[in-house]
Amino acid sequence: MLKRKMFVVLLFVLFAAALAFGMFQAPRFFAAASAPLSNLVLPAAAANASQPAQELAAGGAAAAPQAGSDPLAGSDPLAGSDPLIQSYAAKFVCTEPLPPGAYYYGLNAPLLHQASEVIVHNPNDFPVVVYRKSVRASDLGAAASAPGAWTAMTIGKDYAVRITCDDVAKMLTGNPAATFAGTYGIGVTVEGYVVLGVGPQTVVGNTLTRYAALDVTAEYTRGSEFVKKDIAYQPWWWWWWWPLPWRLGYAYERIVPIQDAVHNIDCRDLLYTALLQDAVGISDAGQMAQTIQALNIGRSIDPTNVGSLTIDTTQPALVALIGRCNKLDLAHADIDYVLVSNKSPNDPDPRSGGNPVVARAPWIPGRWYDLPVVVPQNIATDLDKFMVNWQTSQWIAAGAPAANVSAAMVYYFPYWCGWGNWWPWWNSGSCTDIAVGNAESLDVEVINPLRVFMTAWPPVP
């Protein structure tokens, strides 16, 4: 019985001792647990850390942590592991459009403008060393593009910097003079990420090493500016192989006799009858015969058979384009017209035959075409010259020798609305502005950091 009582007393003493020890340690435990995170400051990095190459954005330089040091040593259960940094990744998308006032003669004018800007603000009361690089995204299955190299910069306290598409090109190429348009060209879209890495910061005059948060936003703009015109035209030429009684491509007014004033009057027939009389006066018999034949072929070309015209089978023709036909009196009609041909200098001379020069135009003379074309805004545009340049480029793109095309286009005669500015009676199709674009959108995105383990930090010695 006595032994049982002594055992109970011993248990009580041990319990009392354990309780007293716990009450003594509890305040220290709860004080540590309730301490604010701001008081959990990392120890300073090793002394004599080398200063990295920096870009001074503003406000002076800040010392970088020593390369290879562990910022978490002595304060984290993962002491001895890889350094922990804050990584900000902002997407960029860049497309450079045609410069203002530039003309484009291709099929798809690069008008879209896409730009990205990354704005970085240092809200801390000490300068912060930031490492930046660009990474270009490659198409799935395509050869990967190597990321740009890390570059250090220092942002002064309460200062901000802006990273543009030109800066992206500099970071991707390593060329400090690079521009986006100069590197990737017009109409090329490049996408990827601007990456900012922020490691532990050593504050001047303080032995503590701190992490520094940044304000990072990405801005995306997208827009275009253009005028799109819709031009209906009919391609012809004012070329011929020998002298004619008329100047091709030039407007004339002619008074012709009316043979039958009772029935329907065919203005084209009246005009061609008069033109054939002119052709009879050509002194060279061979040239006269070929001219009369060309007029008769041109007489047969009218809106009812334009769709059947082909570039290979149509013989040389002289075609009268009539702008207006008025009846002056019972015996006379007043006809305004222009005489054109369906052949260029690249076609063989009908007097000697032979094969045409290998420079077939990508259009058929006499057929009607519609050209939706883009021209710059707010500048004076010579539309006739623009059409000639546009069709010259398309003809060369189709495989024709540039020298032959340039020689032939001197005699090109597009029958379109612009000639109405010379002769008010000209009925030559339409020329209309069908679209005008001048708009831009802006999107802003806040970039939040991720904690990333690195094998070594800083990344630049």
Wavefront OBJ file of the C-alpha trace (Angstrom):
o trace
v 0.000 0.000 0.000
v 2.841 2.305 0.918
v 4.567 1.564 -2.417
v 1.402 2.496 -4.337
v 1.163 5.855 -2.563
v 4.823 6.617 -3.273
v 4.286 5.820 -6.979
v 1.315 8.184 -7.208
v 3.285 10.969 -5.525
v 6.162 10.453 -7.990
v 3.819 10.746 -10.987
v 2.347 13.947 -9.601
v 5.802 15.485 -9.167
v 6.806 14.608 -12.722
v 3.559 16.103 -14.109
v 4.052 19.316 -12.139
v 7.610 19.644 -13.423
v 6.536 19.164 -17.040
v 3.765 21.734 -16.667
v 6.106 24.297 -15.213
v 8.605 23.835 -18.073
v 5.862 24.299 -20.714
v 4.566 27.505 -19.137
v 8.092 28.881 -19.142
v 8.657 28.241 -22.906
v 5.178 29.215 -24.223
v 5.660 33.030 -24.404
v 8.779 32.628 -26.515
v 6.979 30.263 -28.892
v 3.921 32.450 -29.377
v 6.015 35.598 -29.727
v 7.981 34.005 -32.547
v 4.854 32.714 -34.237
v 3.120 36.084 -34.151
v 6.100 38.131 -35.356
v 5.325 40.096 -38.609
v 6.881 38.908 -41.875
v 8.613 42.244 -42.271
v 10.815 41.337 -39.299
v 11.988 38.150 -40.999
v 14.967 39.771 -42.670
v 17.600 37.640 -44.350
v 21.251 37.987 -43.267
v 23.556 39.948 -45.507
v 25.373 38.225 -48.345
v 29.069 37.550 -48.038
v 31.273 40.616 -48.079
v 33.292 41.831 -51.071
v 30.497 40.917 -53.554
v 31.417 42.034 -57.057
v 29.266 44.763 -58.604
v 27.564 43.562 -61.870
v 27.530 45.550 -65.117
v 24.462 47.737 -64.778
v 22.273 50.158 -66.632
v 21.512 53.067 -64.328
v 17.824 53.704 -64.924
v 17.691 56.360 -62.217
v 18.674 57.204 -58.667
v 22.153 55.668 -58.357
v 23.587 52.149 -58.217
v 22.875 49.319 -55.800
v 25.242 46.503 -54.890
v 24.276 43.085 -56.224
v 24.421 39.918 -54.118
v 27.553 37.841 -54.455
v 27.403 35.313 -57.283
v 26.795 31.811 -56.012
v 25.828 32.863 -52.467
v 22.753 31.379 -50.827
v 20.361 34.157 -49.722
v 18.358 31.721 -47.552
v 21.270 30.279 -45.585
v 20.663 30.354 -41.809
v 17.049 31.508 -42.120
v 15.287 28.735 -44.033
v 14.982 24.985 -43.471
v 16.065 24.607 -47.133
v 19.436 26.196 -46.375
v 21.994 25.138 -48.959
v 19.464 24.841 -51.823
v 19.348 26.942 -55.008
v 18.768 30.745 -54.661
v 15.153 31.926 -54.666
v 14.211 34.952 -56.831
v 11.072 36.762 -57.928
v 10.385 36.379 -61.660
v 8.051 38.650 -63.629
v 7.110 37.399 -67.139
v 5.206 39.882 -69.349
v 4.026 38.723 -72.757
v 4.974 40.844 -75.762
v 3.574 40.860 -79.313
v 5.073 43.205 -81.897
v 4.203 43.871 -85.550
v 5.602 46.821 -87.481
v 3.253 48.161 -90.210
v 4.021 50.241 -93.261
v 5.621 53.550 -92.294
v 3.335 56.591 -92.608
v 3.071 57.710 -96.218
v 4.600 54.518 -97.648
v 3.030 52.710 -100.613
v 2.668 48.967 -100.933
v 2.128 47.145 -104.220
v 1.652 43.601 -102.932
v -1.533 41.600 -102.505
v -1.835 41.969 -98.727
v -0.686 45.312 -97.396
v 0.873 45.002 -93.898
v -1.258 47.618 -92.160
v -1.654 46.094 -88.692
v 0.331 47.773 -85.934
v 0.886 45.760 -82.742
v 3.090 47.027 -79.937
v 3.836 45.996 -76.361
v 5.338 48.079 -73.579
v 6.389 46.805 -70.146
v 6.393 49.463 -67.422
v 8.496 48.711 -64.328
v 8.280 50.838 -61.158
v 10.421 50.495 -58.055
v 8.220 51.354 -55.040
v 10.970 50.629 -52.496
v 12.983 53.272 -50.672
v 16.253 51.886 -52.006
v 17.594 51.160 -55.506
v 16.854 47.681 -56.861
v 19.032 45.623 -59.193
v 16.864 43.933 -61.863
v 17.986 41.423 -64.480
v 16.055 41.387 -67.729
v 15.929 39.292 -70.911
v 13.567 38.472 -73.786
v 12.421 35.044 -74.896
v 10.886 34.571 -78.351
v 8.132 31.981 -78.757
v 8.554 29.534 -81.651
v 5.800 27.744 -83.499
v 5.114 24.262 -82.245
v 7.306 21.848 -84.183
v 9.556 24.604 -85.555
v 13.167 25.203 -84.632
v 13.382 26.826 -81.206
v 14.676 30.383 -80.863
v 17.422 30.869 -78.293
v 16.505 33.218 -75.411
v 18.307 36.497 -75.058
v 21.054 36.959 -72.501
v 20.453 38.428 -69.056
v 21.276 42.124 -68.670
v 21.462 43.971 -65.357
v 19.885 47.337 -64.718
v 19.377 49.373 -61.571
v 16.106 51.191 -60.927
v 16.331 54.036 -58.423
v 13.856 54.346 -55.590
v 10.444 55.468 -56.856
v 11.695 55.541 -60.474
v 10.195 53.676 -63.446
v 11.469 52.374 -66.797
v 9.711 51.440 -70.030
v 10.614 48.454 -72.249
v 9.434 48.666 -75.885
v 9.475 46.445 -78.973
v 12.785 48.021 -80.008
v 14.196 46.991 -76.615
v 12.899 43.461 -77.229
v 14.921 43.347 -80.447
v 18.008 44.596 -78.588
v 17.641 41.922 -75.906
v 16.992 39.097 -78.385
v 19.895 39.971 -80.671
v 22.365 41.407 -78.174
v 22.795 44.409 -80.499
v 22.347 47.682 -78.560
v 21.561 49.536 -81.807
v 18.878 47.096 -83.033
v 15.333 48.191 -83.842
v 12.347 45.917 -84.253
v 11.581 46.958 -87.841
v 15.243 46.791 -88.814
v 15.625 43.309 -87.317
v 12.400 41.566 -88.315
v 11.018 43.709 -91.157
v 7.573 45.041 -92.008
v 4.491 42.923 -91.357
v 6.306 40.248 -89.293
v 4.740 39.354 -85.933
v 7.066 38.312 -83.096
v 5.714 37.063 -79.765
v 7.273 35.953 -76.509
v 8.053 37.155 -73.007
v 9.997 39.933 -71.346
v 11.395 38.322 -68.178
v 12.501 40.317 -65.114
v 14.413 38.598 -62.319
v 14.787 40.194 -58.859
v 16.999 38.508 -56.292
v 17.941 39.459 -52.713
v 19.002 43.091 -52.459
v 21.838 44.468 -50.349
v 20.976 47.942 -49.073
v 23.841 50.404 -48.887
v 24.641 51.243 -45.292
v 22.732 48.253 -43.964
v 23.914 44.754 -43.197
v 20.526 43.227 -43.971
v 19.619 41.574 -47.274
v 16.051 42.065 -48.444
v 13.656 40.988 -51.137
v 12.198 43.852 -53.169
v 8.797 43.817 -54.885
v 8.167 45.781 -58.098
v 5.123 47.260 -59.829
v 5.036 45.722 -63.317
v 2.352 46.310 -65.963
v 2.190 45.416 -69.645
v 0.421 47.617 -72.191
v -0.738 46.288 -75.570
v -1.787 48.538 -78.455
v -3.283 47.365 -81.728
v -4.452 49.466 -84.650
v -4.178 50.402 -88.311
v -4.529 53.411 -90.572
v -5.437 53.187 -94.232
v -7.686 54.279 -97.087
v -9.005 51.536 -99.349
v -10.174 52.550 -102.804
v -12.240 50.475 -105.199
v -11.255 51.211 -108.807
v -13.002 49.694 -111.814
v -10.789 49.775 -114.875
v -10.280 48.331 -118.345
v -6.658 47.705 -119.475
v -5.627 48.920 -122.916
v -2.493 50.192 -124.661
v -1.640 53.207 -126.756
v 1.102 51.321 -128.600
v 1.197 50.672 -132.360
v 3.957 49.581 -134.729
v 3.624 52.266 -137.452
v 2.315 55.828 -137.687
v -1.475 56.210 -137.691
v -3.774 59.076 -138.659
v -4.745 59.371 -134.986
v -2.928 59.642 -131.682
v -3.801 56.623 -129.543
v -4.873 57.344 -125.990
v -5.897 60.893 -126.814
v -9.416 62.341 -126.694
v -11.033 63.513 -129.934
v -14.338 65.044 -130.895
v -15.708 64.191 -134.333
v -18.667 65.341 -136.349
v -19.946 62.472 -138.479
v -22.804 62.337 -141.011
v -25.952 60.411 -140.154
v -26.957 58.186 -143.049
v -30.370 57.202 -141.681
v -32.083 59.694 -139.392
v -35.344 57.698 -139.189
v -34.170 54.459 -137.551
v -31.863 53.736 -134.590
v -28.510 55.476 -134.756
v -25.442 53.302 -134.065
v -22.811 55.786 -132.865
v -19.998 53.201 -132.912
v -20.830 52.192 -136.444
v -20.888 55.831 -137.575
v -17.494 56.464 -135.917
v -15.814 53.356 -137.373
v -17.078 54.255 -140.842
v -15.327 57.617 -140.497
v -12.139 56.024 -139.105
v -11.972 53.576 -142.025
v -12.080 56.499 -144.423
v -9.074 57.974 -142.575
v -7.184 54.683 -142.872
v -7.608 54.626 -146.647
v -5.333 57.663 -146.776
v -2.294 55.767 -145.401
v 0.357 55.815 -148.136
v 1.928 52.423 -147.377
v -0.347 49.764 -148.850
v 0.667 47.083 -146.339
v 0.199 49.379 -143.362
v -3.151 50.561 -144.766
v -4.415 46.972 -145.079
v -3.272 46.033 -141.572
v -4.846 49.209 -140.128
v -8.194 48.543 -141.803
v -8.117 44.974 -140.491
v -7.333 46.218 -136.956
v -10.236 48.695 -137.138
v -12.652 45.973 -138.246
v -11.542 43.727 -135.381
v -11.926 46.640 -132.942
v -15.366 47.306 -134.367
v -16.412 43.810 -133.317
v -15.240 44.254 -129.706
v -18.090 45.591 -127.632
v -19.618 44.898 -124.186
v -21.470 41.856 -125.533
v -18.288 39.889 -126.263
v -15.653 41.311 -123.882
v -15.947 38.160 -121.741
v -14.794 35.992 -124.635
v -11.597 37.948 -125.231
v -8.336 36.101 -124.586
v -4.761 37.296 -124.651
v -3.591 34.576 -127.015
v -6.279 34.507 -129.683
v -7.250 38.159 -130.099
v -5.679 39.702 -133.193
v -4.325 43.262 -133.183
v -7.265 45.638 -132.818
v -7.880 49.381 -132.732
v -10.757 49.994 -130.317
v -12.750 53.211 -130.048
v -13.904 54.096 -126.514
v -16.842 56.463 -126.881
v -17.464 58.954 -124.116
v -20.458 60.770 -125.562
v -22.560 60.828 -128.728
v -24.963 63.715 -129.379
v -27.279 64.299 -132.290
v -26.580 67.780 -133.593
v -29.300 67.779 -136.236
v -30.992 65.334 -138.569
v -27.811 64.958 -140.593
v -24.949 65.058 -138.087
v -23.807 63.494 -134.791
v -21.131 64.761 -132.390
v -18.992 61.907 -130.980
v -16.278 62.157 -128.296
v -13.904 59.208 -128.307
v -10.444 57.816 -127.566
v -8.750 55.234 -129.774
v -6.667 52.531 -128.064
v -5.115 49.177 -128.978
v -5.005 45.705 -127.428
v -1.294 45.095 -128.050
v 1.925 46.145 -126.306
v 5.551 46.342 -127.480
v 5.938 42.735 -126.284
v 3.578 41.495 -129.028
v 4.859 40.596 -132.524
v 4.539 43.017 -135.415
v 1.609 41.773 -137.549
v 3.446 42.796 -140.717
v 6.239 40.272 -140.148
v 4.719 37.765 -137.745
v 7.045 36.082 -135.257
v 6.674 35.041 -131.665
v 5.797 37.467 -128.891
v 8.336 38.438 -126.247
v 8.025 36.238 -123.154
v 6.337 38.886 -121.017
v 2.630 38.137 -121.032
v 0.648 40.612 -118.947
v -1.434 39.110 -116.103
v -4.572 40.761 -117.524
v -6.523 40.695 -120.775
v -7.019 43.991 -122.653
v -10.674 44.891 -122.991
v -11.953 43.006 -119.969
v -13.257 44.890 -116.947
v -11.385 44.497 -113.647
v -11.998 45.712 -110.124
v -8.982 46.786 -108.067
v -9.493 47.255 -104.299
v -6.263 49.035 -103.446
v -4.805 50.507 -100.239
v -3.235 53.969 -100.228
v -1.849 56.048 -97.329
v -3.988 58.613 -95.555
v -3.468 62.363 -95.440
v -1.017 62.622 -98.335
v -1.465 63.469 -102.002
v -1.476 60.296 -104.139
v -1.055 60.193 -107.909
v -3.574 57.397 -108.500
v -2.689 56.929 -112.166
v 0.976 56.502 -111.263
v 0.023 54.279 -108.351
v -2.012 51.981 -110.609
v 0.844 51.739 -113.086
v 3.347 50.953 -110.325
v 1.010 48.418 -108.731
v 0.398 46.561 -111.979
v 4.075 46.751 -112.934
v 4.998 44.999 -109.694
v 2.320 42.340 -110.216
v 3.440 41.691 -113.785
v 7.046 41.227 -112.661
v 5.870 39.032 -109.765
v 4.117 36.826 -112.350
v 7.524 36.003 -113.829
v 8.023 38.543 -116.625
v 11.471 40.123 -117.107
v 11.585 43.508 -115.411
v 13.196 45.194 -118.446
v 10.427 44.058 -120.812
v 7.723 45.075 -118.349
v 9.198 48.539 -117.795
v 9.483 49.144 -121.540
v 5.894 48.052 -122.168
v 4.289 49.948 -119.255
v 5.257 53.251 -120.852
v 2.364 52.590 -123.278
v -0.103 51.225 -120.727
v -3.534 52.850 -120.787
v -5.858 51.927 -117.898
v -9.353 53.130 -118.780
v -10.652 54.212 -115.345
v -12.424 56.992 -113.513
v -9.381 59.236 -113.273
v -9.620 60.217 -116.940
v -12.912 61.914 -116.142
v -10.887 64.669 -114.496
v -9.464 65.494 -117.950
v -12.618 65.084 -120.024
v -15.953 65.562 -118.217
v -17.782 63.432 -120.785
v -15.643 60.387 -119.933
v -17.814 57.445 -118.904
v -15.124 55.107 -117.633
v -16.316 53.204 -114.605
v -16.163 53.972 -110.923
v -13.524 55.024 -108.398
v -14.739 54.973 -104.808
v -13.371 55.053 -101.253
v -14.806 51.859 -99.786
v -13.058 51.825 -96.405
v -11.201 54.185 -94.151
v -9.471 52.798 -91.087
v -7.914 54.734 -88.236
v -8.467 53.009 -84.906
v -6.428 51.764 -81.975
v -7.123 49.647 -78.914
v -5.227 49.645 -75.614
v -5.115 46.834 -73.043
v -3.278 46.924 -69.714
v -2.306 43.880 -67.655
v -0.777 43.709 -64.179
v 2.118 41.238 -64.019
v 2.462 39.269 -60.768
v 5.734 37.591 -59.801
v 6.488 33.921 -59.307
v 9.050 32.573 -56.859
v 11.629 30.671 -58.867
v 14.649 28.681 -57.739
v 17.800 29.379 -59.756
v 20.989 27.345 -59.849
v 22.997 30.557 -59.404
v 22.193 34.202 -58.847
v 23.052 36.791 -60.138
v 23.017 35.263 -63.618
v 25.661 37.735 -64.851
v 29.085 37.621 -63.152
l 1 2 3 4 5 6 7 8 9 10 11 12 13 14 15 16 17 18 19 20 21 22 23 24 25 26 27 28 29 30 31 32 33 34 35 36 37 38 39 40 41 42 43 44 45 46 47 48 49 50 51 52 53 54 55 56 57 58 59 60 61 62 63 64 65 66 67 68 69 70 71 72 73 74 75 76 77 78 79 80 81 82 83 84 85 86 87 88 89 90 91 92 93 94 95 96 97 98 99 100 101 102 103 104 105 106 107 108 109 110 111 112 113 114 115 116 117 118 119 120 121 122 123 124 125 126 127 128 129 130 131 132 133 134 135 136 137 138 139 140 141 142 143 144 145 146 147 148 149 150 151 152 153 154 155 156 157 158 159 160 161 162 163 164 165 166 167 168 169 170 171 172 173 174 175 176 177 178 179 180 181 182 183 184 185 186 187 188 189 190 191 192 193 194 195 196 197 198 199 200 201 202 203 204 205 206 207 208 209 210 211 212 213 214 215 216 217 218 219 220 221 222 223 224 225 226 227 228 229 230 231 232 233 234 235 236 237 238 239 240 241 242 243 244 245 246 247 248 249 250 251 252 253 254 255 256 257 258 259 260 261 262 263 264 265 266 267 268 269 270 271 272 273 274 275 276 277 278 279 280 281 282 283 284 285 286 287 288 289 290 291 292 293 294 295 296 297 298 299 300 301 302 303 304 305 306 307 308 309 310 311 312 313 314 315 316 317 318 319 320 321 322 323 324 325 326 327 328 329 330 331 332 333 334 335 336 337 338 339 340 341 342 343 344 345 346 347 348 349 350 351 352 353 354 355 356 357 358 359 360 361 362 363 364 365 366 367 368 369 370 371 372 373 374 375 376 377 378 379 380 381 382 383 384 385 386 387 388 389 390 391 392 393 394 395 396 397 398 399 400 401 402 403 404 405 406 407 408 409 410 411 412 413 414 415 416 417 418 419 420 421 422 423 424 425 426 427 428 429 430 431 432 433 434 435 436 437 438 439 440 441 442 443 444 445 446 447 448 449 450 451 452 453 454 455 456 457 458 459 460 461
